[in-house]
Amino acid sequence: MNSNNIKRIIIVLICSLGLNYCGNYLIEMPNIETLLDGLNAFIFFTCLFPFVIVSIALISDLFKSIYKLAYN
């Protein structure tokens, strides 16, 4: 496993923690009333996009590795 994949895994783990805590708070909140609520929504979407992009890259590398193992 190269260092690039380790960095990607760390990014996914950090973003998943942010998504978990902010997402739970957003689910319980009826509407955005304070600046802290808006910041929480901002952090949720800031974590969402890197999580999705890096997860797709990791899954793509995983499928490439499986393909190389199967056909080489």
Backbone as ProteinMPNN parsed JSONL, in Angstrom:
{"seq_chain_A": "MNSNNIKRIIIVLICSLGLNYCGNYLIEMPNIETLLDGLNAFIFFTCLFPFVIVSIALISDLFKSIYKLAYN", "coords_chain_A": {"N_chain_A": [[0.865, -1.169, 0.0], [0.727, 2.086, -0.962], [1.923, 5.384, 0.032], [0.167, 7.335, -0.812], [-2.37, 6.144, -0.865], [-2.663, 5.666, 1.86], [-2.846, 8.257, 2.847], [-5.233, 8.975, 1.609], [-7.025, 7.244, 2.884], [-6.876, 8.217, 5.504], [-7.98, 10.762, 5.093], [-10.59, 10.036, 4.367], [-11.447, 8.838, 6.759], [-11.348, 11.024, 8.589], [-13.167, 12.785, 7.379], [-15.452, 11.194, 7.504], [-15.948, 11.121, 10.239], [-16.56, 13.839, 10.676], [-18.846, 14.034, 9.051], [-20.549, 12.281, 10.382], [-20.946, 13.395, 13.021], [-21.826, 16.048, 12.431], [-23.942, 15.476, 10.72], [-25.74, 14.05, 12.364], [-26.435, 16.118, 14.112], [-27.624, 17.898, 12.298], [-29.856, 16.436, 11.524], [-31.403, 16.386, 13.838], [-32.035, 19.067, 14.145], [-34.551, 21.494, 13.604], [-34.601, 23.842, 11.971], [-32.312, 26.305, 10.618], [-31.163, 28.434, 12.933], [-29.212, 29.861, 14.382], [-25.86, 31.227, 14.158], [-24.065, 29.22, 14.715], [-25.484, 26.931, 13.958], [-25.577, 27.334, 11.2], [-22.835, 27.215, 10.648], [-22.382, 24.573, 11.286], [-23.83, 23.257, 9.264], [-22.315, 24.147, 7.112], [-19.831, 22.905, 7.662], [-20.642, 20.259, 7.394], [-21.188, 20.013, 4.595], [-18.707, 20.716, 3.652], [-17.216, 18.539, 4.448], [-18.531, 16.527, 3.085], [-18.105, 16.546, 0.226], [-15.23, 16.099, -0.213], [-15.152, 13.564, 0.985], [-16.776, 11.964, -0.696], [-15.42, 12.213, -3.191], [-12.786, 11.263, -2.642], [-13.386, 8.717, -1.712], [-14.448, 7.528, -4.02], [-12.132, 7.542, -5.581], [-10.511, 5.767, -4.089], [-12.019, 3.391, -4.265], [-11.941, 3.014, -6.999], [-9.161, 2.542, -7.353], [-9.028, 0.156, -5.921], [-10.605, -1.579, -7.5], [-9.026, -1.553, -9.815], [-6.741, -2.837, -8.851], [-7.763, -5.373, -8.244], [-8.496, -6.153, -10.797], [-5.976, -6.269, -12.038], [-4.828, -8.365, -10.581], [-6.515, -10.442, -11.297], [-6.217, -10.748, -14.085], [-3.516, -10.928, -14.735]], "CA_chain_A": [[0.0, 0.0, 0.0], [1.594, 3.258, -1.041], [1.591, 6.461, 0.966], [-0.98, 8.088, -1.329], [-3.591, 5.488, -0.395], [-2.77, 5.87, 3.305], [-3.365, 9.622, 3.008], [-6.65, 8.96, 1.217], [-7.788, 6.569, 3.942], [-6.95, 9.15, 6.623], [-8.951, 11.798, 4.712], [-11.931, 9.437, 4.443], [-11.794, 8.659, 8.17], [-11.616, 12.332, 9.191], [-14.423, 13.293, 6.81], [-16.58, 10.394, 7.993], [-16.257, 11.608, 11.585], [-17.258, 15.112, 10.518], [-20.186, 13.773, 8.518], [-21.346, 11.623, 11.412], [-21.346, 14.325, 14.068], [-22.614, 17.15, 11.868], [-25.181, 14.927, 10.176], [-26.658, 13.788, 13.473], [-26.918, 17.408, 14.588], [-28.527, 18.454, 11.291], [-31.106, 15.668, 11.528], [-32.189, 16.78, 15.012], [-32.323, 20.496, 14.108], [-35.686, 21.761, 12.706], [-34.196, 24.847, 10.988], [-31.087, 27.01, 10.979], [-31.54, 29.624, 13.681], [-28.063, 30.613, 14.866], [-24.652, 31.14, 13.352], [-23.487, 27.9, 14.964], [-26.216, 25.99, 13.106], [-25.102, 27.544, 9.83], [-21.479, 26.69, 10.588], [-22.494, 23.117, 11.289], [-24.224, 22.861, 7.909], [-21.154, 24.416, 6.272], [-18.856, 21.84, 7.916], [-21.18, 19.022, 6.823], [-20.98, 19.985, 3.154], [-17.261, 20.751, 3.422], [-16.746, 17.157, 4.62], [-19.225, 15.621, 2.172], [-17.528, 16.456, -1.107], [-13.969, 15.336, -0.207], [-15.45, 12.17, 1.316], [-17.278, 11.29, -1.898], [-14.39, 12.187, -4.23], [-11.685, 10.386, -2.24], [-13.917, 7.348, -1.658], [-14.516, 7.037, -5.399], [-10.756, 7.268, -6.007], [-10.061, 4.541, -3.422], [-12.74, 2.252, -4.842], [-11.389, 2.844, -8.333], [-7.872, 1.871, -7.203], [-9.288, -1.21, -5.484], [-11.037, -2.347, -8.66], [-7.866, -1.719, -10.69], [-5.883, -3.858, -8.253], [-8.427, -6.668, -8.431], [-8.407, -6.454, -12.232], [-4.595, -6.679, -12.321], [-4.623, -9.687, -9.994], [-7.302, -11.457, -12.005], [-5.858, -10.929, -15.483], [-2.074, -10.98, -14.953]], "C_chain_A": [[0.908, 1.228, 0.0], [1.084, 4.38, -0.139], [0.402, 7.291, 0.489], [-2.291, 7.461, -0.854], [-3.771, 5.644, 1.107], [-3.319, 7.265, 3.585], [-4.841, 9.688, 2.653], [-7.508, 8.322, 2.296], [-7.935, 7.485, 5.15], [-7.969, 10.252, 6.329], [-10.376, 11.262, 4.82], [-12.361, 9.265, 5.897], [-12.137, 9.983, 8.846], [-12.943, 12.9, 8.676], [-15.625, 12.497, 7.301], [-16.944, 10.785, 9.417], [-17.019, 12.924, 11.527], [-18.676, 14.927, 10.007], [-21.094, 13.161, 9.573], [-21.843, 12.622, 12.443], [-22.216, 15.466, 13.529], [-23.949, 16.652, 11.319], [-26.195, 14.62, 11.25], [-27.249, 15.08, 14.016], [-27.907, 18.022, 13.59], [-29.865, 17.726, 11.259], [-32.004, 16.114, 12.677], [-32.669, 18.229, 14.949], [-33.493, 20.773, 13.15], [-35.359, 22.794, 11.63], [-32.939, 25.553, 11.495], [-31.474, 28.323, 11.649], [-30.333, 30.479, 14.086], [-26.888, 30.453, 13.906], [-23.978, 29.779, 13.52], [-24.184, 26.825, 14.128], [-25.766, 26.112, 11.649], [-23.695, 27.02, 9.644], [-21.482, 25.172, 10.552], [-22.899, 22.608, 9.91], [-23.07, 23.064, 6.939], [-20.106, 23.316, 6.438], [-19.333, 20.522, 7.32], [-20.891, 18.951, 5.321], [-19.506, 20.096, 2.785], [-16.668, 19.353, 3.57], [-17.338, 16.215, 3.573], [-18.495, 15.452, 0.843], [-16.16, 15.775, -1.133], [-14.191, 13.857, 0.101], [-15.875, 11.395, 0.071], [-16.169, 11.146, -2.943], [-13.273, 11.217, -3.885], [-12.16, 8.944, -2.135], [-14.008, 6.746, -3.058], [-13.123, 6.706, -5.915], [-10.226, 5.987, -5.371], [-10.734, 3.304, -4.007], [-12.234, 1.971, -6.251], [-10.037, 2.125, -8.281], [-8.043, 0.417, -6.77], [-9.705, -2.082, -6.66], [-9.9, -2.56, -9.656], [-6.928, -2.793, -10.162], [-6.47, -5.253, -8.44], [-8.331, -7.099, -9.896], [-7.005, -6.937, -12.592], [-4.312, -8.058, -11.766], [-5.328, -10.775, -10.803], [-6.773, -11.749, -13.398], [-4.363, -10.883, -15.757], [-1.494, -12.285, -14.47]], "O_chain_A": [[1.761, 1.376, 0.876], [-0.032, 4.327, 0.378], [-0.299, 7.889, 1.306], [-3.221, 8.177, -0.481], [-4.9, 5.743, 1.588], [-4.163, 7.435, 4.465], [-5.614, 10.376, 3.319], [-8.601, 8.807, 2.589], [-9.003, 7.532, 5.761], [-8.736, 10.636, 7.211], [-11.267, 11.955, 5.31], [-13.517, 9.521, 6.233], [-13.111, 10.06, 9.595], [-13.74, 13.431, 9.45], [-16.702, 13.06, 7.494], [-18.123, 10.785, 9.774], [-18.005, 13.109, 12.24], [-19.602, 15.588, 10.478], [-22.278, 13.49, 9.644], [-23.042, 12.686, 12.712], [-23.237, 15.801, 14.129], [-24.968, 17.332, 11.441], [-27.383, 14.895, 11.079], [-28.434, 15.132, 14.346], [-28.915, 18.602, 13.995], [-30.899, 18.341, 10.994], [-33.221, 16.212, 12.517], [-33.624, 18.584, 15.64], [-33.448, 20.34, 11.999], [-35.794, 22.644, 10.488], [-32.557, 25.409, 12.656], [-32.041, 29.212, 11.014], [-30.436, 31.705, 14.125], [-26.926, 29.651, 12.973], [-23.39, 29.251, 12.576], [-23.529, 25.903, 13.643], [-25.598, 25.108, 10.957], [-23.381, 26.443, 8.603], [-20.668, 24.56, 9.86], [-22.35, 21.611, 9.441], [-22.863, 22.249, 6.04], [-19.551, 22.844, 5.446], [-18.528, 19.749, 6.798], [-20.401, 17.933, 4.834], [-19.095, 19.624, 1.725], [-15.706, 19.021, 2.878], [-16.715, 15.215, 3.214], [-18.291, 14.327, 0.389], [-15.933, 14.934, -2.002], [-13.505, 12.995, -0.45], [-15.384, 10.294, -0.178], [-15.998, 10.07, -3.517], [-12.851, 10.431, -4.733], [-11.396, 8.03, -2.444], [-13.679, 5.575, -3.252], [-12.94, 5.705, -6.609], [-9.559, 5.199, -6.042], [-10.081, 2.282, -4.219], [-12.115, 0.812, -6.649], [-9.789, 1.209, -9.065], [-7.289, -0.454, -7.202], [-9.215, -3.201, -6.806], [-9.809, -3.62, -10.274], [-6.38, -3.576, -10.938], [-5.75, -6.2, -8.757], [-8.111, -8.274, -10.192], [-6.85, -7.892, -13.352], [-3.625, -8.85, -12.41], [-4.809, -11.879, -10.971], [-6.868, -12.886, -13.86], [-3.968, -10.805, -16.92], [-0.286, -12.5, -14.576]]}, "name": "protein", "num_of_chains": 1, "seq": "MNSNNIKRIIIVLICSLGLNYCGNYLIEMPNIETLLDGLNAFIFFTCLFPFVIVSIALISDLFKSIYKLAYN"}
